[in-house]
Amino acid sequence: MEATARFAELLRRPDAETPLDETTALIAAHAHPALDIRAVLGRLDDLAAGTGAADPAALASYLFDDLGFAGNTVDYGDPRNSYLDDVLDRRLGIPISLSVVMMEVGRRRGVPVLGVGMPGHFLVRPAGTADTWFDPFHGGQRLDASGCRARFHELQGTGAEFKPEYLAPTSIAAILGRMLANLQNTLLHRDPAAVPWVVRLRLRVPGTSTRERVALAALLGTLGHFNEAADELDRLGDEATDTDADRIGQQAAALRARGN
């Protein structure tokens, strides 16, 4: 698929040169094959042109107060919460997709905000600061470190260990990987037939560990794509140590036998 090839091509660039707006739109294009990527990017341009926001607080107020972008608390697992075109249409999303909107509108306005992959709840942080965060899912609420920690414990439980590094900016590749992992989880429950394309994109995200890639290949096999899963495992076996390569090779052979 052209969208898959373009996604993989963009992710071969250095992380700082990977366009978050286009790659997230390409994810949506797999669910909406007729999607006009340029039109989606143009809508982000229009949002940026509609505000004079010169700082992150004003940007958050514009998006979440004036325009009404909001977290979908009614149906958090709706796949549309992860498709950029639907998020722009419905002005509803989950933490990471709403963060992408804020990041990309901010970039266009010269107000850079960075993604923060706190476990369980994605946030953004203004570039060049270390003491301010915004929560796009909760109306762009401004948080300090203690507020972020409190939100973490609301979601993870008071006994969960909080680490300061949870509040550090994350890479574009990590953002895309997390978006796809979210989609995979929700589609496994709602539309299993759509899961393979999500898995294929996850396998193309830099930094995905060998262990994760083996698990993703196995999932392709579980979904009936035996030969494709075996081919992926063969590639992993070529990169693995001797012991792991033997194990991976056996998995690949078993899958290929099922596909014949």
Helices and strands as residue ranges (DSSP letters): H 2-11, G 15-17, H 20-31, H 37-49, H 56-60, I 61-66, E 70-71, G 79-82, H 84-90, E 92-93, H 95-109, E 113-116, E 123-126, E 133-135, G 136-138, E 141-143, H 145-156, G 164-167, H 172-190, G 192-194, H 195-202, H 210-222, H 226-239, H 242-259
